[in-house]
Every structure is written in C-alpha cells, then in structure tokens.
Amino acid sequence: MIVDTYDRAHTYLRISLTDLCNLRCAYCMPEEHYHFMPVAHLMQPAEIETIAKTFVSLGVNKIRLTGGEPLARCDFNAILNRLSPLPVELSLTTNATLLHRELDNIQAAGINSLNISLDTLCREKFRELTHRDLFDQTFRNIHLAIERRFNVKINMVVMKGVNENEILDFIKWTKEQPVEIRLIEFMPFAGNRWKGAQVFSRKEMLDLISATYEIEQLPVAEHSTSSVFHIPEHAGNFGVISTMSEPFCAGCNRMRLTADGKMKNCLFSKDETDLLSALRNGLPLEPLIRNNILAKAAKLGGQFGNSPIDELKGDELINRSMISIGG
C-alpha cells in the first residue's frame, strides 16, 4: 500500500492522457491560444501501461482517465486496450463532445462510469463559456450515454454571477433521468483569475435547493469527494463537492499523473515527481512514488490557510493550470 504520514492509504490514480482540449473554458485553460505539450513530452501508451502497473502493484484499485479531453488523443484506444486488462475499476472524465465516436470501445473496455463536464444548459451560455458552438453535440452524446446505461455524472463548476442561477435547472434534470449532478465549488488554478467572491459555497447551494425541494443526504461512501443527496420521486441524485468551503482531505486516497508523467500527491500540490523521465532512464519508480506520498500535506497541498475562500488570492497559488494537471 501507498501510505502517507497521516496514515491515508492511496488506492486511486487519476491519469491525464493529454492537455489537449477542443473547448476553451476559462476556469480550466488560462488562454485561448494555449501552447499544448509536444507529443514527445507526453507519456506514450506503453509508458502509461508500465507506470499504471507499478501503481497497481502498490495497491491501486481504481484508475480514472482524464485530460484535457482524453478522447482527443488519436491513440486513445491503444491506451484503453493496455489498461483495460488491469485489475482495477476503470473510469473516464470527458466533455462528451467526441463521445459518440468512442462509446463502443469504452463499453468494451469495461468502463461503465462517465463523469461529463457541463456547466450550463443554455446553448448561448455554453458558447460563451467554452468559446465553441458544441452544445447540441454535447447534449446528444450525454443522452446517448444514458441510453447505453452508463452511470453518468454531470460535473457542473458553479461560479457566482455566471451560472448559479441554473442550479435548479440541473436539479430538475434528475427528476426523470438517472443522472447524478455534481455541483463543484469554483477552485483556483494558475491563470484562471480565481477570486473567493466567485465561489458559490456548499451552504449556498443547499440553501437554494432546499428552498424548492425536500432533500435527503445519502450515506457518504468511503473516500468520497462528494456529499450526495436525493430528492423523493427523482430518478437521479445530486452531489456537492465543497473543496473550498468544507475540504474533505482527511479521507483522501487520490494521486495524480499529469500527461507528461509528473506525479502530484494533491490537486493543489506545488511539488511534482517526474516518473516519466525516471522510467525512460531505467530507474525504479516505487521509491519515487512512496517519497512523493510521504511529502503530502495534511490538506489542500499545504497552500491554503484555515479559510481558503477568504484568505487566498488566486495569483498567489503555486501550481499548474487545471488543463495541464488533469480533471
């Protein structure tokens, strides 16, 4: 097992396949004309497999593929074919714009859970937020995944003054369809011009929803980042990810691997360990992995005070942009 100094066992690895994305969401990508990583700097399919196998040998039992947009990699299926035989729960985060091309392959690989990023149900606002006119295609593909009986979770980053007025529209979606809407507090990353005043907190979300609906909190799964709630007679659920107002670091079991092979022990960690260069130089990975986790801070990468929303300025954070870390 991979255990840190706070006795947290780490069994969940998130692997970013690419920083490439066909959308331009400002909270994720710092600028429209972003300089994506050269292909030679990315982990290649055999390298991803080797590194993943090392983590699995150390106790990892869940792997999530992320990006950028993971389906934008031309060798996505080659990667999928190498990882699907591993004895892990394999899942995927996507913006769904390309999902129609890959659903058969994803299903054949044993993936049954999809986290899909969608911050608005309004076509015009989608174009404003993403700088792309792909709402209809995205929405069709989400419904296609639901029809194919995937476990679909919709990730909505809630930003005050931008889309908090759509929360009830997203909740209404759960009435007839078995989706889980995950309301995510806006988080700071390099270049996304984050301010605490933009955070629509967990309390504000629940106050808003409970003013219209009777809500019931479901049991919290071990290591869950989300508090999940159910509304009577609704087919789906909703969850709240309260990273900024009520961090859940005490039960963290997550590790991250960026598309260029750097290991991060926290989404907000400023330090990284270069596993890809070590692999290419024939060096053992296990000591690097263990040392990285032993350096993990108690919470939020050690970069936040007791009240992150009030105390942090976005430009003070030492980190990558979200797109270069992986969703």
N, C-alpha and C positions, 0 to 999 in steps of 0.2 A: 504493500500500500504506500501511497504518497501522502505523508502526514506533515503538517506544518507545526510550528511551535505553539499553536493554540489548540492542538490535538484535533484539527479538522482533517479528515480523510478526503482526498481529492479523487473522484471517480468519473468526472465529467469533463470531456475535452471538446472545445469548440475550435474547429479548423476553418480558417478563412482560405478559400481557394483562389481568390483574386481580389484586387481592389477595383477592378473594372466594374462599372455600372452604367446602365443605359438611362438612368434617371439622375437628377441633379438636386436632390433635397438638401437645403441649406444647412440643416442641423447635422447632417452626416458628412457632406462634401464641402470643403471650405470655399471652393470657387468653381465656376462653370468650366473653365479651361484647366482642368486638373491634370497634372503630369502623372500618369499611371506608371506602375512599376514595369521596367523592362522584363520581357519574358524570361531572360536568363537569370533574373533575380528571384523568380518565383520557384516554389517547390514543384518539382516535376512529379507525375503520377507515381513512379516507383519510389521516389523520396518520401512522398506523403504516406505511402503504404508502410515504408520502413519505420518512419517516425511514429505513426499510429500504432504499429505493432509493439513498439517499445513501451508506449503508454499503456497499452492493453496488458502487457506482461507485468506491469506495475499496479494493476487493479482497476484501470479504467473500464467501465461497462456501458458508457454512453458517449456517442460522438455526434456532434451536430455540425453540418457543413454550412458555412456562411460565406458572405462576401463583404464588400461589393455585392454584385449579383452573381452567385455561384454558377447559374445556368449560362452566364455569358462566356464561360471558358469553353473553348472549342473541344477540349479533351475531357469535358465533364464526365462523360460516360466511361471513359477509361479509368478515371479516378473512382467512380462509383463501383465499377467491376472489381477493383482491387480492394475496396473497403467493405463491400457487402458480405464477403465470407467471414469477416471478423466476428467474434462472439460478443457483440455489443448491440445496444439499441441505437440504430442509425436514424437521424432525422435531418431536416433541412429547413433553412430560413431563406426566403426568396421574396422578390417584389411581385412575382406572378406574371410579369409581362411576357415571359418566354415559356411559361409552364406548359402550354398546350403541346409544345414540341417534345417534352421530356416525360410526361406523366406515365406512359407505358414503361419506360426504363426505370423510373423512380419506383413504381409499384413493384416491378420485377425484382428490384434490389431489396425488397422487404421494408422499404420506408412507408410508414402509414401515418406519420405526423408531419404536418407542414405548418410552419409559422410564416404568415404572409404579412408584409408591411403595407399598411394602407392608412393614411392619416385624414382622409376626407371622403365623403360620399357624394361630393359635389364635383361635377366634371370640370367646371371652370376653376375651382379652387385647386383641384388636382394639378391642372396645367400650371397654375401659379406656383404651387409648392414644389413641383418636380421639374418644371420647365420643359415638360414633354406632354404631348397630347395622346396619352395611352390609357386613359381611364376606362374606356369601354372594353378594351382588350384585357386589362387587368381584372375588371369585374367579371367578364365572361369566364376567365380562367379560374377565378375563385369559385364560381358556381360549378364549373366543370369538376374541380377537385372535390367539392361537396357531393356532387352526384356520384363520383367514383368512390365515395365513402372514406375519404381521407379524414383524419382528425385534424380539422382546420382551426388554427388560432390566428386571429387578426391582431396585429401589433399596431396600435394607434399611439403615436407620440403626441401627447396633449400639450399644446402651447397656448398660454393665456393670451387672449386677443387675436388668436389665429383660428383655432378650431375647437375650443372648449364648448362652444355653442352647438356642436354636433354630437356631443356625448350621448344625448338621449336618442338621437337617430341611430347611432351604433347599437345602443342597448335594445332598441326596437327590433333590430335585425335578429336578435336571439329569440324573439317570440316564436317564429315559425321554423327557423333553421338551427341545426345543432352546431353552431359555431361558438367559439369562446372569444369574446372581445377582450383584449388585454390593453388596458389604459396605462400608459407608461409616462411617468414624470419626465419632463424635459431635462436632459443631462448635459453637462459641459464637456466639450472636446476641443482640441486645437482648431481654431479657425471658425467655429460656429457662432461666435459672438453671443455666448450664453450670458444671461443675467438672471439672478434669483427672482426678480419680479415677473419673469416669464413662466415660472413654474406654477402649474395648476396642481395643487397638492392632493394627496390621497384623501385628506379630510374634505377638501372642497369637492372632489369627485363624488365621494359617498354622500355628502350632504345634498348635492344636486340630484343624484339618482334616487335617494331615499325620499325626497320630496314628492316624487311621482310614483315610485314603486315600493312595494314591500320587498325587502331584500333579506336574504339569509346567508350567512357565511358558512361555507363548506369546510370540512376538516382540512388543515394545511398539510400538504404532503411534505415528507422529509426533504430538505434541501430546496424547497420551492422558493422561487423569487417572487411569486405572485400570490396574493390573497384572493381566493376565488369565491364568488358569490352567485347565488341562484335566485331567480325570481319565479314564484309559483306560476305554473302553467306555461312556462317558457321552455322551448326545446333546447336552448343553449344556455351558456353561463357568461359571466364577465369576471375579469380579474383586474387587480390593481398592482402595478409594480412601482413601489414607493422608494426608489433608490435615494432620492434627495431628502424627503421629509421623514421617512422611517426606514433607514437602511436595514438590510437583512443579512449582514455579513457574518453573523455568528454561526450560521449553518452553511456557509459557502463551501461547495465542493467542486468549483469550476476552475479550469485552466484554459488558456487561450493560445492558439498558434496562429500567427499572422501569415499572410500569403507568402512572405519572404522568409518564413521559417524562424521567426523570433518568438520565443515563449514569454507570455505575460501571465503573472500569477493573479492579476486582477484587471478588470476593465480600466481602472484608473492608475495602475502602477506606472511609474515613470521609468523603471528599470526593465530591461529585457535580456533574455539569454538567447544567443544565436545558435540554435540547434542545427540549422541547415548547413552553416559553414563547418560545424563540427562533424556532421555526417559526411560531407564532401571531403573532409580531411582525414577521414577514417578514425575519428575519436569516439570514445564511448559516450552515449547520450544520458545514461541513467544518472551518473553523478551530477551532470548539469541540471537535469530535471529536479532532482532532490534538493540541490542547493538553491535553485530558484524558488521552490516552495518554502524552504526554511526561511527565506527572506521576506515572506509575505507579511504585510502589515495586518493589524487587527481588523481594520475596516477601511474601505474606500481608498486603497492604495497608499494610505498614510498621508494623503494630501489635503484632507479636509479637517476642520475643527468639529466641535460638537453640534454646530448648527450650520450645515453646509449651505443651505439656501441663503442664509443671512450673511455668512462670513466670507464666502468665496466669490472672487471675481473671475469670470471665465478666462480672461487673458493671463491669469496667474497660474493656471494649471499646466504642469509639465507632462505632455502626453502627445500622442498622435491624433490625427483626425479620426473620426469614427470609421470612415470608409477604409482607412489603412490598418485599422485594428481588426475589424470583422464584426458583424452584427450579432 
